[in-house]
Amino acid sequence: DTEVTQTPKHLVMGMTNKKSLKCEQHMGHRAMYWYKQKAKKPPELMFVYSYEKLSINESVPSRFSPECPNSSLLNLHLHALQPEDSALYLCASSQARGTDTQYFGPGTRLTVL
Amino acid sequence: QKEVEQNSGPLSVPEGAIASLNCTYSDRGSQSFFWYRQYSGKSPELIMFIYSNGDKEDGRFTAQLNKASQYVSLLIRDSQPSDSATYLCAPLGTDSWGKLQFGAGTQVVVTP
C-alpha cells in the first residue's frame, strides 16, 4: 500500500487566518516532505523531515511552519499568508531520505484571499 | 543552465503511436531517476524509476538511461487518450537534501 493522505483537499483562507494542512502515511517510511506547486510549474521542495530531523529550504518564508508529531504525521501550519502563496501543496514520503522513491499524496489546493 | 531540461511541449501523439520524452540533467552524481505523470490539478504519480544504464520496461512504458551522456528518456507505446498528462523527469539530487530535481515537465496530448 503506497498511500499518503492529505487533508483538507481544498482550503480557502484570508491573510489573517491561521490554518493547518495535515499529511499522514502508514507505510513505515522514515522521510516525509512538503512541496509547493504553482500552476504549470514543477513541485518545489519546502521541508524534509527525516529521522527526527527537520531540514528547511531557506527560501521558504517563516509564515510556513512544519510540525512532525510522530513518524507518520507531518503538519504544515499556515499563518498570515499572502495571495501569492496560493498553490497546490503536496506531501510525499519515502523509506529513507535521499535514496528512495517518493510517493505523493493527493495534495491540498490552497487559495489565499 | 537549468539543472534538469525537458521539452515543454505540448507533444501531440496520435492514439496508438509511440510518445518519446527526453530529459537531460546536470548533476553527474545522480544515480536514481524517476518519471512521474501528473494530470491537471492532480498530484504526481510515479510511472517508472531507473538506476542502471540501459533500458527498463514496465508494460507500455520504457525508460532509458545513459549516465555518460546525462540523458534519460521515457517511451510510451500504444499511446492512449488517458496518457494525456504532463510527465515530470526527476533525478535524485546528491546534495544533503536528497531532493528530487524536477524538470519543468513535458505535456503530452494523445489525439484519437
Backbone of each chain as ProteinMPNN parsed JSONL, in Angstrom:
{"seq_chain_A": "DTEVTQTPKHLVMGMTNKKSLKCEQHMGHRAMYWYKQKAKKPPELMFVYSYEKLSINESVPSRFSPECPNSSLLNLHLHALQPEDSALYLCASSQARGTDTQYFGPGTRLTVL", "coords_chain_A": {"N_chain_A": [[0.839, -1.182, 0.0], [0.817, 1.987, -1.096], [0.17, 4.6, 0.096], [-0.386, 7.957, 0.72], [-2.01, 10.259, 2.663], [-3.809, 13.342, 2.607], [-5.181, 16.171, 4.208], [-6.977, 19.261, 4.437], [-8.694, 18.685, 1.243], [-9.223, 20.929, -0.194], [-8.683, 24.372, 0.552], [-9.623, 27.51, 1.617], [-8.527, 30.607, 2.62], [-8.222, 33.616, 4.551], [-5.899, 36.375, 4.695], [-5.328, 36.886, 7.313], [-5.821, 34.634, 8.704], [-5.222, 31.562, 10.6], [-4.248, 28.385, 9.762], [-4.037, 24.8, 9.264], [-2.367, 22.263, 7.42], [-2.626, 18.785, 6.902], [-0.825, 15.716, 6.841], [-0.467, 12.261, 6.319], [1.066, 9.082, 6.572], [1.151, 5.533, 6.27], [3.111, 3.711, 5.777], [5.369, 3.108, 7.04], [7.456, 4.693, 6.403], [10.461, 6.683, 6.681], [11.021, 9.22, 6.011], [9.597, 12.352, 5.256], [8.022, 14.835, 3.243], [7.314, 18.228, 2.298], [5.993, 19.882, -0.46], [5.592, 22.667, -2.67], [3.514, 23.64, -5.303], [3.081, 25.635, -8.024], [0.846, 26.711, -10.64], [1.444, 25.11, -13.723], [4.125, 24.745, -13.182], [6.979, 22.929, -11.893], [6.996, 20.84, -8.891], [8.21, 22.365, -5.884], [10.573, 21.877, -3.393], [9.924, 22.278, 0.043], [10.243, 21.516, 2.798], [11.946, 18.917, 4.597], [11.488, 16.106, 6.575], [13.206, 13.876, 8.435], [14.21, 11.053, 10.153], [13.713, 12.245, 12.651], [14.725, 14.754, 12.293], [14.53, 18.007, 11.052], [14.72, 19.572, 7.945], [15.061, 22.634, 6.323], [14.096, 24.519, 3.521], [15.748, 27.377, 2.782], [14.607, 29.43, 1.405], [11.96, 29.453, 1.97], [9.308, 31.232, 3.408], [8.813, 32.357, 6.833], [6.188, 32.218, 7.55], [5.223, 29.788, 6.985], [5.146, 26.811, 8.737], [6.434, 23.825, 9.677], [5.475, 20.77, 11.336], [6.124, 17.809, 13.112], [4.409, 15.501, 14.593], [4.609, 12.732, 15.03], [6.234, 9.827, 13.587], [4.668, 9.215, 11.418], [3.096, 11.315, 10.748], [2.842, 14.558, 9.352], [2.549, 17.906, 9.686], [1.584, 21.091, 8.337], [1.727, 24.271, 9.306], [0.012, 27.28, 8.807], [0.21, 30.752, 8.587], [-0.745, 34.109, 8.391], [-0.65, 34.306, 5.578], [0.054, 35.159, 2.121], [-1.542, 36.279, -0.938], [0.01, 35.261, -3.055], [0.85, 32.871, -2.115], [-0.983, 31.023, -2.745], [-1.536, 27.86, -4.026], [-0.857, 24.439, -5.028], [-0.354, 22.217, -2.481], [1.797, 19.715, -1.719], [2.341, 16.621, -0.162], [4.809, 14.184, 0.497], [6.317, 10.932, 0.876], [9.047, 8.749, 1.757], [11.033, 5.735, 2.006], [13.565, 6.256, 3.034], [15.571, 9.151, 3.4], [16.688, 10.71, 0.525], [17.458, 8.441, -0.883], [15.502, 6.935, -1.99], [12.346, 6.021, -3.561], [9.919, 8.543, -3.83], [6.633, 8.943, -2.728], [3.647, 10.517, -3.526], [1.052, 12.367, -1.88], [-2.457, 13.266, -2.422], [-2.615, 16.003, -2.415], [-3.251, 19.412, -1.303], [-5.305, 21.937, -2.288], [-4.728, 25.226, -2.031], [-6.097, 28.38, -1.478], [-5.517, 31.732, -1.071], [-7.052, 34.555, 0.053]], "CA_chain_A": [[0.0, 0.0, 0.0], [1.653, 3.18, -1.194], [-0.785, 5.687, 0.228], [-0.165, 9.135, 1.546], [-3.263, 11.008, 2.709], [-3.699, 14.758, 2.949], [-6.433, 16.884, 4.477], [-8.153, 19.064, 3.58], [-8.415, 18.673, -0.181], [-9.267, 22.332, -0.611], [-8.701, 25.303, 1.673], [-9.652, 28.935, 1.289], [-8.27, 31.333, 3.855], [-7.849, 35.015, 4.464], [-4.494, 36.644, 5.023], [-5.144, 36.959, 8.775], [-6.193, 33.349, 9.3], [-4.262, 30.511, 10.896], [-4.786, 27.089, 9.386], [-3.03, 23.74, 9.192], [-2.513, 21.165, 6.481], [-2.199, 17.543, 7.531], [-0.334, 14.655, 5.961], [-0.253, 11.027, 7.069], [1.435, 7.89, 5.803], [1.187, 4.313, 7.088], [3.992, 2.773, 5.086], [6.582, 2.956, 7.826], [8.523, 5.497, 5.833], [11.175, 7.475, 7.669], [11.219, 10.578, 5.495], [8.39, 12.999, 4.741], [8.382, 16.057, 2.528], [6.316, 19.174, 1.821], [6.299, 20.586, -1.702], [4.637, 23.665, -3.148], [3.487, 23.629, -6.754], [2.282, 26.646, -8.7], [0.318, 26.244, -11.921], [2.37, 24.91, -14.85], [5.499, 24.695, -12.688], [7.239, 21.678, -11.166], [6.974, 20.978, -7.423], [9.39, 22.916, -5.224], [10.694, 21.331, -2.049], [9.893, 23.256, 1.131], [10.782, 20.927, 4.021], [12.149, 17.478, 4.688], [11.604, 15.601, 7.943], [13.775, 12.55, 8.321], [14.867, 10.572, 11.372], [13.503, 13.244, 13.705], [15.435, 15.986, 11.985], [13.843, 18.821, 10.053], [15.531, 20.404, 7.063], [14.219, 23.714, 5.809], [14.561, 25.294, 2.384], [15.894, 28.728, 3.326], [13.792, 30.391, 0.654], [10.569, 29.367, 2.416], [9.041, 32.241, 4.433], [8.51, 31.836, 8.17], [4.742, 32.059, 7.72], [5.01, 28.347, 6.861], [5.811, 26.182, 9.873], [6.144, 22.39, 9.722], [5.488, 20.093, 12.635], [6.038, 16.362, 12.944], [4.008, 14.935, 15.884], [5.203, 11.395, 15.111], [6.912, 9.454, 12.346], [3.737, 9.019, 10.309], [2.328, 12.546, 10.556], [3.581, 15.796, 9.105], [1.625, 19.007, 9.528], [2.126, 22.364, 7.867], [0.952, 25.353, 9.889], [-0.006, 28.446, 7.932], [-0.163, 31.961, 9.32], [-0.51, 35.389, 7.711], [-0.218, 34.028, 4.205], [-0.165, 36.149, 1.082], [-2.209, 35.676, -2.109], [0.962, 34.523, -3.898], [1.045, 31.544, -1.525], [-1.988, 30.133, -3.313], [-0.838, 26.827, -4.792], [-1.121, 23.054, -4.629], [0.652, 21.785, -1.512], [1.951, 18.275, -1.841], [3.121, 15.889, 0.823], [5.364, 12.948, -0.032], [7.116, 10.184, 1.835], [9.929, 7.729, 1.199], [11.621, 4.875, 3.038], [14.661, 6.993, 3.637], [15.799, 10.416, 2.722], [17.749, 10.815, -0.447], [17.856, 7.206, -1.541], [14.375, 6.055, -2.288], [11.217, 6.569, -4.284], [8.984, 9.379, -3.086], [5.236, 8.763, -3.094], [2.946, 11.756, -3.239], [-0.35, 12.419, -1.529], [-3.303, 13.921, -3.43], [-2.425, 17.44, -2.398], [-4.239, 20.366, -0.813], [-5.376, 23.155, -3.109], [-4.855, 26.361, -1.116], [-6.37, 29.698, -2.039], [-5.412, 32.803, -0.071], [-7.776, 35.736, -0.44]], "C_chain_A": [[0.883, 1.245, 0.0], [0.759, 4.39, -1.088], [-0.311, 6.748, 1.206], [-1.467, 9.929, 1.506], [-3.006, 12.44, 3.142], [-5.085, 15.324, 3.189], [-6.105, 18.329, 4.818], [-7.747, 18.996, 2.112], [-8.36, 20.088, -0.734], [-9.308, 23.205, 0.633], [-8.684, 26.722, 1.141], [-9.467, 29.688, 2.597], [-7.931, 32.779, 3.573], [-6.431, 35.219, 4.954], [-4.254, 36.726, 6.53], [-5.425, 35.628, 9.467], [-4.971, 32.526, 9.687], [-4.925, 29.177, 10.562], [-3.65, 26.078, 9.366], [-3.392, 22.742, 8.107], [-1.958, 19.913, 7.147], [-1.817, 16.504, 6.487], [-0.058, 13.427, 6.818], [0.133, 9.902, 6.124], [1.56, 6.709, 6.76], [2.064, 3.271, 6.451], [5.279, 2.54, 5.868], [7.757, 3.733, 7.274], [9.161, 6.394, 6.882], [11.46, 8.888, 7.205], [9.906, 11.097, 4.922], [8.761, 14.388, 4.244], [7.138, 16.918, 2.32], [6.851, 19.873, 0.578], [5.212, 21.625, -1.951], [4.693, 23.644, -4.672], [2.534, 24.705, -7.277], [1.875, 26.096, -10.068], [1.399, 26.216, -12.997], [3.838, 24.99, -14.442], [5.732, 23.355, -12.002], [7.144, 21.901, -9.663], [8.311, 21.53, -6.911], [9.432, 22.405, -3.786], [10.738, 22.439, -1.003], [10.606, 22.715, 2.375], [10.983, 19.427, 3.838], [12.23, 17.12, 6.164], [12.052, 14.159, 7.855], [14.519, 12.193, 9.595], [14.889, 11.669, 12.435], [14.292, 14.522, 13.498], [14.732, 16.712, 10.841], [14.855, 19.624, 9.258], [14.617, 21.391, 6.362], [14.879, 24.35, 4.6], [14.581, 26.761, 2.816], [15.062, 29.765, 2.591], [12.328, 30.387, 1.097], [10.326, 30.385, 3.534], [8.603, 31.609, 5.748], [7.02, 31.702, 8.423], [4.308, 30.607, 7.465], [5.81, 27.666, 7.968], [5.463, 24.702, 9.923], [6.204, 21.856, 11.141], [5.331, 18.605, 12.394], [5.695, 15.725, 14.287], [4.533, 13.509, 16.103], [5.693, 11.011, 13.726], [5.971, 9.267, 11.163], [2.921, 10.269, 9.984], [3.252, 13.719, 10.298], [2.567, 16.893, 8.823], [2.35, 20.23, 8.978], [1.213, 23.467, 8.367], [1.139, 26.616, 9.052], [-0.483, 29.663, 8.714], [0.209, 33.197, 8.534], [0.003, 35.179, 6.304], [-0.589, 35.169, 3.265], [-0.866, 35.494, -0.107], [-1.264, 34.868, -2.994], [1.303, 33.141, -3.338], [-0.007, 30.549, -2.01], [-1.299, 29.151, -4.254], [-1.387, 25.465, -4.394], [0.002, 22.63, -3.69], [0.637, 20.266, -1.454], [2.8, 17.724, -0.705], [3.618, 14.605, 0.164], [6.108, 12.231, 1.069], [7.975, 9.182, 1.088], [10.52, 6.928, 2.341], [12.713, 5.603, 3.802], [14.893, 8.237, 2.819], [16.941, 10.262, 1.727], [18.12, 9.548, -1.182], [16.689, 6.432, -2.138], [13.258, 6.811, -3.002], [10.327, 7.385, -3.364], [7.574, 9.181, -3.637], [4.459, 9.982, -2.618], [1.516, 11.511, -2.784], [-1.123, 13.18, -2.583], [-3.187, 15.432, -3.455], [-3.56, 18.203, -1.751], [-4.172, 21.593, -1.697], [-5.679, 24.323, -2.18], [-5.092, 27.643, -1.895], [-6.347, 30.714, -0.912], [-6.053, 34.057, -0.65], [-7.216, 37.023, 0.128]], "O_chain_A": [[1.598, 1.519, 0.964], [0.595, 5.132, -2.056], [0.096, 6.471, 2.335], [-1.971, 10.236, 0.426], [-2.106, 12.715, 3.936], [-6.037, 15.006, 2.477], [-5.068, 18.602, 5.422], [-6.585, 19.225, 1.776], [-7.563, 20.401, -1.618], [-9.895, 22.828, 1.647], [-7.841, 27.087, 0.322], [-10.175, 29.432, 3.571], [-7.423, 33.123, 2.506], [-5.839, 34.326, 5.56], [-3.111, 36.645, 6.98], [-5.28, 35.516, 10.684], [-3.862, 32.739, 9.197], [-6.026, 28.885, 11.026], [-2.474, 26.433, 9.438], [-4.561, 22.418, 7.901], [-0.956, 19.965, 7.861], [-2.403, 16.426, 5.408], [0.511, 13.531, 7.905], [-0.402, 9.784, 5.021], [2.008, 6.853, 7.898], [1.799, 2.074, 6.567], [6.178, 1.844, 5.395], [8.908, 3.474, 7.625], [8.512, 6.815, 7.84], [12.074, 9.67, 7.931], [9.198, 10.39, 4.204], [9.683, 15.027, 4.752], [6.034, 16.393, 2.182], [7.974, 20.377, 0.55], [4.073, 21.482, -1.506], [5.773, 23.631, -5.262], [1.335, 24.678, -6.999], [2.475, 25.151, -10.581], [2.164, 27.167, -13.158], [4.699, 25.275, -15.276], [4.775, 22.711, -11.573], [7.205, 23.043, -9.207], [9.38, 21.21, -7.43], [8.444, 22.492, -3.057], [11.484, 23.409, -1.136], [11.473, 23.384, 2.936], [10.302, 18.77, 3.051], [12.96, 17.76, 6.92], [11.367, 13.319, 7.272], [15.368, 12.955, 10.058], [15.923, 11.975, 13.029], [14.498, 15.288, 14.44], [14.39, 16.122, 9.816], [15.734, 20.274, 9.823], [13.544, 21.035, 5.874], [16.064, 24.683, 4.63], [13.544, 27.318, 3.176], [14.837, 30.861, 3.104], [11.542, 31.222, 0.649], [11.069, 30.399, 4.516], [8.095, 30.488, 5.781], [6.626, 31.117, 9.431], [3.155, 30.25, 7.707], [7.006, 27.914, 8.12], [4.313, 24.352, 10.185], [6.878, 22.403, 12.014], [4.513, 18.181, 11.577], [6.605, 15.43, 15.062], [4.861, 13.13, 17.227], [5.576, 11.799, 12.787], [6.426, 9.171, 10.023], [2.136, 10.266, 9.036], [4.298, 13.862, 10.93], [1.82, 16.826, 7.847], [3.562, 20.38, 9.134], [0.073, 23.594, 7.922], [2.248, 26.969, 8.649], [-1.484, 29.591, 9.427], [1.338, 33.327, 8.062], [0.979, 35.804, 5.889], [-1.425, 36.018, 3.576], [-0.791, 34.275, -0.267], [-1.686, 33.895, -3.619], [1.962, 32.34, -4.001], [0.08, 29.358, -1.71], [-0.571, 29.553, -5.162], [-2.263, 25.356, -3.536], [1.175, 22.678, -4.06], [-0.384, 19.634, -1.181], [3.833, 18.288, -0.342], [2.906, 14.01, -0.646], [6.488, 12.834, 2.073], [7.686, 8.811, -0.05], [10.518, 7.366, 3.492], [12.776, 5.571, 5.03], [14.452, 8.342, 1.674], [18.012, 9.75, 2.053], [19.015, 9.57, -2.027], [16.889, 5.373, -2.733], [13.226, 8.041, -3.044], [10.02, 6.963, -2.249], [7.349, 9.243, -4.846], [4.59, 10.421, -1.475], [0.855, 10.577, -3.236], [-0.535, 13.69, -3.536], [-3.616, 16.072, -4.414], [-4.685, 17.713, -1.658], [-3.119, 22.214, -1.842], [-6.767, 24.399, -1.608], [-4.377, 27.949, -2.849], [-7.065, 30.577, 0.078], [-5.649, 34.552, -1.702], [-7.713, 38.105, -0.188]]}, "seq_chain_B": "QKEVEQNSGPLSVPEGAIASLNCTYSDRGSQSFFWYRQYSGKSPELIMFIYSNGDKEDGRFTAQLNKASQYVSLLIRDSQPSDSATYLCAPLGTDSWGKLQFGAGTQVVVTP", "coords_chain_B": {"N_chain_B": [[22.131, 27.776, -16.7], [19.658, 25.294, -16.646], [19.051, 22.763, -14.178], [17.738, 20.409, -14.782], [16.513, 19.511, -17.841], [13.729, 19.54, -19.93], [11.71, 19.08, -22.834], [9.079, 21.3, -23.193], [6.761, 20.957, -24.608], [3.41, 21.379, -26.032], [3.49, 17.852, -26.693], [2.211, 16.311, -29.302], [0.55, 13.362, -29.988], [-0.571, 10.756, -32.017], [-3.235, 8.512, -31.268], [-2.303, 5.261, -30.323], [0.261, 5.46, -31.276], [3.844, 5.92, -30.652], [5.04, 7.727, -27.934], [7.719, 9.845, -27.268], [9.792, 10.96, -24.794], [12.165, 13.223, -23.588], [15.004, 13.912, -21.459], [17.492, 15.803, -19.963], [20.192, 16.139, -17.629], [22.137, 17.88, -15.143], [23.566, 17.179, -12.854], [26.129, 15.21, -12.3], [26.509, 13.245, -10.443], [24.108, 12.037, -9.884], [22.202, 9.142, -9.313], [19.804, 7.892, -9.301], [16.713, 7.857, -11.007], [13.616, 9.223, -11.83], [10.369, 9.007, -13.232], [7.461, 10.84, -13.298], [3.955, 11.035, -13.685], [1.578, 13.542, -14.218], [-1.63, 14.544, -13.952], [-3.754, 17.282, -14.877], [-4.235, 19.466, -12.223], [-3.949, 17.47, -10.372], [-1.956, 15.306, -8.191], [1.544, 14.339, -8.536], [2.231, 11.156, -9.986], [3.957, 8.182, -9.632], [5.584, 6.731, -12.366], [7.783, 5.34, -13.485], [11.001, 4.147, -12.41], [14.53, 4.294, -12.659], [17.793, 3.004, -12.344], [20.089, 1.986, -13.46], [22.286, 2.074, -16.302], [20.925, 1.763, -19.59], [17.965, 0.035, -20.719], [14.697, -0.074, -19.268], [11.773, -1.792, -18.89], [8.268, -1.521, -18.409], [5.288, -2.659, -18.751], [3.546, -0.664, -20.993], [5.433, 1.261, -20.896], [8.78, 2.404, -21.288], [11.826, 3.106, -19.878], [14.873, 4.79, -20.471], [18.307, 5.052, -19.846], [21.285, 6.9, -19.88], [24.059, 7.459, -18.412], [26.564, 8.505, -18.969], [26.069, 10.333, -20.962], [24.361, 11.883, -19.606], [21.561, 11.642, -19.763], [18.168, 10.835, -19.907], [15.295, 8.999, -20.818], [11.818, 8.521, -21.714], [9.645, 6.235, -23.078], [6.447, 5.845, -24.414], [4.472, 3.393, -25.4], [1.911, 2.447, -27.806], [0.105, 4.648, -27.357], [-2.494, 6.075, -25.421], [-5.571, 7.962, -25.047], [-5.843, 8.419, -22.31], [-3.273, 8.736, -21.507], [-2.67, 11.324, -21.787], [-1.186, 13.946, -20.306], [1.038, 15.688, -18.045], [4.436, 14.961, -17.978], [6.889, 14.415, -15.663], [10.302, 14.595, -15.282], [12.66, 13.432, -12.964], [15.57, 13.457, -11.556], [17.352, 12.146, -8.741], [18.808, 14.219, -6.444], [22.196, 14.846, -5.355], [22.887, 16.324, -3.211], [22.822, 17.343, 0.294], [20.17, 17.441, 0.845], [18.925, 15.458, -0.548], [16.999, 15.651, -2.526], [14.37, 15.46, -5.0], [15.034, 16.544, -8.222], [13.145, 18.225, -10.071], [12.275, 18.402, -13.511], [10.809, 20.814, -15.78], [8.734, 19.564, -16.968], [6.988, 17.706, -19.523], [4.302, 18.218, -21.592], [1.99, 15.951, -22.733], [-0.177, 15.197, -25.358], [-2.556, 13.078, -26.415], [-4.092, 12.265, -29.317], [-7.23, 11.2, -30.515]], "CA_chain_B": [[21.692, 26.493, -17.239], [18.773, 24.579, -15.756], [19.619, 21.507, -13.725], [17.039, 19.343, -15.493], [15.871, 20.091, -19.019], [12.765, 18.748, -20.675], [10.908, 19.842, -23.795], [7.821, 21.61, -22.52], [5.622, 20.51, -25.403], [2.853, 20.04, -25.958], [3.857, 16.808, -27.62], [0.974, 15.745, -29.819], [0.803, 11.989, -30.424], [-1.797, 10.052, -32.409], [-3.555, 7.316, -30.491], [-1.666, 4.054, -30.817], [1.647, 5.731, -31.649], [4.817, 5.974, -29.553], [5.443, 9.052, -27.441], [9.11, 9.818, -26.83], [10.057, 12.104, -23.937], [13.59, 13.313, -23.307], [15.376, 14.666, -20.27], [18.916, 15.875, -19.663], [20.412, 16.626, -16.268], [23.489, 18.414, -14.982], [24.234, 16.605, -11.684], [26.774, 13.966, -12.747], [26.475, 12.247, -9.383], [22.781, 11.436, -9.741], [22.204, 7.703, -9.556], [18.419, 7.404, -9.374], [15.945, 8.724, -11.906], [12.194, 8.917, -11.683], [9.384, 9.652, -14.102], [6.142, 10.991, -12.7], [2.869, 11.527, -14.535], [0.717, 14.441, -13.461], [-2.812, 15.073, -14.617], [-4.031, 18.662, -14.495], [-4.87, 19.649, -10.926], [-3.713, 16.302, -9.514], [-0.589, 15.179, -7.694], [2.39, 13.468, -9.366], [2.082, 9.718, -9.803], [5.171, 7.523, -10.117], [5.427, 5.852, -13.527], [8.951, 4.478, -13.641], [12.281, 4.585, -11.88], [15.631, 3.569, -13.291], [19.049, 3.26, -11.669], [21.224, 1.477, -14.231], [22.323, 2.388, -17.734], [20.207, 0.821, -20.435], [16.515, 0.146, -20.811], [13.856, -0.744, -18.288], [10.425, -1.821, -19.441], [7.17, -1.834, -17.493], [4.066, -2.507, -19.527], [3.712, 0.156, -22.199], [6.451, 2.276, -20.634], [10.196, 2.026, -21.274], [12.757, 4.164, -19.503], [16.221, 4.582, -20.97], [19.249, 5.88, -19.094], [22.674, 6.952, -20.324], [24.683, 8.352, -17.429], [27.703, 9.194, -19.59], [25.505, 11.462, -21.707], [23.464, 12.584, -18.675], [20.327, 11.646, -20.544], [17.19, 9.81, -19.546], [14.122, 9.172, -21.659], [10.644, 7.695, -21.447], [8.837, 5.908, -24.249], [5.115, 5.339, -24.135], [3.997, 2.679, -26.599], [0.457, 2.323, -27.936], [-0.416, 5.765, -26.57], [-3.944, 6.146, -25.225], [-6.002, 9.297, -24.585], [-5.618, 8.535, -20.867], [-1.872, 9.092, -21.283], [-2.553, 12.784, -21.904], [-0.794, 14.452, -18.989], [2.395, 16.235, -18.002], [5.387, 13.966, -17.479], [7.981, 15.085, -14.954], [11.565, 13.867, -15.103], [13.159, 13.845, -11.654], [16.744, 12.808, -10.977], [17.526, 12.358, -7.307], [19.996, 15.016, -6.253], [23.25, 14.298, -4.496], [23.185, 17.226, -2.098], [22.4, 16.818, 1.59], [18.709, 17.38, 0.885], [18.395, 14.243, -1.171], [15.716, 16.022, -3.1], [14.101, 15.252, -6.411], [15.258, 17.748, -9.018], [12.144, 18.125, -11.117], [12.254, 19.215, -14.713], [9.583, 21.592, -15.931], [7.679, 18.684, -17.432], [6.562, 17.687, -20.92], [2.88, 17.946, -21.735], [1.669, 15.015, -23.82], [-1.586, 15.189, -25.769], [-2.822, 11.956, -27.308], [-5.288, 12.604, -30.102], [-7.912, 9.984, -31.034]], "C_chain_B": [[20.834, 25.769, -16.201], [19.378, 23.246, -15.385], [19.023, 20.317, -14.473], [16.256, 19.981, -16.635], [14.933, 19.086, -19.666], [12.111, 19.654, -21.708], [9.531, 20.064, -23.193], [6.6, 21.115, -23.285], [4.696, 21.664, -25.703], [3.347, 19.119, -27.063], [2.557, 16.128, -28.047], [1.274, 14.391, -30.444], [-0.516, 11.349, -30.842], [-2.009, 8.831, -31.523], [-2.938, 6.086, -31.149], [-0.204, 4.226, -31.197], [2.544, 5.73, -30.402], [5.113, 7.426, -29.203], [6.849, 8.933, -26.872], [9.426, 11.101, -26.067], [11.525, 12.075, -23.514], [13.869, 14.2, -22.1], [16.899, 14.65, -20.155], [19.103, 16.517, -18.304], [21.866, 17.015, -16.1], [24.267, 17.785, -13.824], [24.824, 15.245, -12.053], [26.706, 12.868, -11.693], [25.132, 11.561, -9.22], [22.819, 9.974, -10.145], [20.802, 7.143, -9.756], [17.587, 8.4, -10.156], [14.495, 8.269, -11.916], [11.402, 9.673, -12.752], [8.04, 9.654, -13.385], [5.177, 11.499, -13.773], [1.965, 12.4, -13.672], [-0.419, 14.922, -14.346], [-3.093, 16.468, -14.079], [-4.778, 18.733, -13.168], [-4.666, 18.505, -9.951], [-2.264, 16.251, -9.064], [0.222, 14.258, -8.606], [2.231, 12.0, -8.982], [3.308, 9.036, -10.399], [4.834, 6.58, -11.271], [6.57, 4.846, -13.585], [10.093, 5.031, -12.798], [13.356, 3.724, -12.524], [16.915, 3.981, -12.613], [20.274, 2.931, -12.527], [21.138, 1.923, -15.679], [21.579, 1.315, -18.525], [18.72, 1.077, -20.395], [15.85, -0.591, -19.666], [12.419, -0.647, -18.772], [9.421, -2.194, -18.355], [5.877, -1.575, -18.253], [4.31, -1.721, -20.799], [4.818, 1.202, -22.05], [7.858, 1.668, -20.679], [11.015, 3.252, -20.909], [14.141, 3.794, -20.011], [17.147, 5.555, -20.257], [20.641, 5.76, -19.693], [23.376, 7.963, -19.425], [25.853, 9.116, -18.042], [27.232, 10.433, -20.341], [24.575, 12.306, -20.844], [22.095, 12.759, -19.321], [19.438, 10.501, -20.076], [15.942, 10.071, -20.38], [13.008, 8.233, -21.227], [9.905, 7.49, -22.761], [7.49, 5.371, -23.773], [4.608, 4.698, -25.423], [2.484, 2.596, -26.588], [-0.244, 3.409, -27.102], [-1.937, 5.806, -26.577], [-4.329, 7.566, -24.79], [-5.774, 9.503, -23.096], [-4.166, 8.84, -20.525], [-1.648, 10.601, -21.388], [-2.351, 13.378, -20.52], [0.547, 15.156, -19.144], [3.297, 15.205, -17.346], [6.616, 14.688, -16.926], [9.168, 14.14, -14.818], [12.177, 14.349, -13.792], [14.36, 13.007, -11.243], [16.808, 13.086, -9.481], [18.851, 13.08, -7.097], [20.974, 14.398, -5.274], [23.629, 15.239, -3.356], [22.615, 16.641, -0.801], [20.882, 16.716, 1.717], [18.198, 16.032, 0.409], [17.098, 14.511, -1.887], [15.612, 15.639, -4.563], [14.278, 16.58, -7.141], [14.332, 17.702, -10.22], [12.49, 18.992, -12.313], [10.923, 19.938, -14.798], [8.429, 20.745, -16.429], [7.407, 18.815, -18.917], [5.082, 17.343, -20.969], [2.662, 17.056, -22.956], [0.174, 15.072, -24.094], [-1.757, 14.071, -26.784], [-4.153, 12.212, -28.003], [-5.913, 11.346, -30.687], [-7.851, 9.897, -32.557]], "O_chain_B": [[21.219, 25.641, -15.038], [20.126, 22.655, -16.165], [19.716, 19.341, -14.76], [15.44, 20.878, -16.419], [15.298, 17.937, -19.914], [11.974, 20.857, -21.486], [8.889, 19.119, -22.734], [5.541, 20.882, -22.702], [5.118, 22.818, -25.644], [3.586, 19.537, -28.196], [1.896, 15.46, -27.252], [2.136, 14.275, -31.315], [-1.486, 11.398, -30.087], [-1.047, 8.198, -31.086], [-3.035, 5.894, -32.361], [0.497, 3.239, -31.419], [2.08, 5.565, -29.274], [5.402, 8.243, -30.077], [7.135, 8.028, -26.088], [9.339, 12.196, -26.621], [12.053, 11.031, -23.132], [13.099, 15.1, -21.765], [17.519, 13.59, -20.241], [18.289, 17.332, -17.87], [22.731, 16.534, -16.832], [25.497, 17.846, -13.806], [24.105, 14.247, -12.111], [26.831, 11.688, -12.018], [25.033, 10.584, -8.477], [23.388, 9.61, -11.175], [20.63, 6.058, -10.311], [17.726, 9.614, -10.001], [14.2, 7.077, -12.001], [11.722, 10.805, -13.117], [7.551, 8.619, -12.931], [5.546, 12.285, -14.646], [1.63, 12.043, -12.542], [-0.208, 15.609, -15.345], [-2.713, 16.795, -12.954], [-5.837, 18.124, -13.014], [-5.155, 18.557, -8.823], [-1.441, 17.054, -9.501], [-0.353, 13.481, -9.367], [2.112, 11.656, -7.806], [3.658, 9.289, -11.552], [3.932, 5.749, -11.174], [6.344, 3.644, -13.72], [10.147, 6.226, -12.508], [13.116, 2.572, -12.886], [17.122, 5.161, -12.332], [21.346, 3.51, -12.352], [20.048, 2.125, -16.214], [21.6, 0.133, -18.182], [18.267, 2.177, -20.082], [16.362, -1.59, -19.161], [11.911, 0.444, -19.032], [9.676, -3.05, -17.508], [5.429, -0.436, -18.384], [5.182, -2.071, -21.593], [5.099, 1.945, -22.991], [8.092, 0.57, -20.176], [10.911, 4.3, -21.547], [14.533, 2.628, -19.984], [16.821, 6.729, -20.084], [21.116, 4.661, -19.977], [23.297, 9.17, -19.65], [26.104, 10.261, -17.667], [27.914, 11.458, -20.353], [24.059, 13.327, -21.298], [21.556, 13.862, -19.41], [19.886, 9.371, -19.878], [15.576, 11.221, -20.62], [13.226, 7.282, -20.476], [9.582, 8.447, -23.465], [7.413, 4.555, -22.854], [4.35, 5.385, -26.411], [1.846, 2.66, -25.538], [-1.079, 3.107, -26.25], [-2.577, 5.597, -27.607], [-3.504, 8.287, -24.229], [-5.538, 10.627, -22.655], [-3.856, 9.167, -19.38], [-0.554, 11.091, -21.106], [-3.239, 13.319, -19.669], [1.114, 15.21, -20.235], [2.971, 14.649, -16.297], [7.281, 15.456, -17.622], [9.042, 13.029, -14.304], [12.209, 15.552, -13.534], [14.189, 11.948, -10.639], [16.369, 14.139, -9.017], [19.899, 12.598, -7.528], [20.617, 13.536, -4.471], [24.582, 14.979, -2.621], [22.002, 15.574, -0.809], [20.368, 16.003, 2.578], [17.183, 15.528, 0.888], [16.188, 13.682, -1.858], [16.612, 15.51, -5.269], [13.739, 17.607, -6.728], [14.707, 17.189, -11.275], [12.929, 20.134, -12.178], [10.023, 19.705, -13.991], [7.271, 21.152, -16.33], [7.571, 19.886, -19.502], [4.656, 16.309, -20.454], [3.096, 17.376, -24.063], [-0.64, 15.003, -23.173], [-1.181, 14.108, -27.871], [-5.194, 12.356, -27.362], [-5.22, 10.521, -31.283], [-8.371, 8.947, -33.142]]}, "name": "protein", "num_of_chains": 2, "seq": "DTEVTQTPKHLVMGMTNKKSLKCEQHMGHRAMYWYKQKAKKPPELMFVYSYEKLSINESVPSRFSPECPNSSLLNLHLHALQPEDSALYLCASSQARGTDTQYFGPGTRLTVLQKEVEQNSGPLSVPEGAIASLNCTYSDRGSQSFFWYRQYSGKSPELIMFIYSNGDKEDGRFTAQLNKASQYVSLLIRDSQPSDSATYLCAPLGTDSWGKLQFGAGTQVVVTP"}
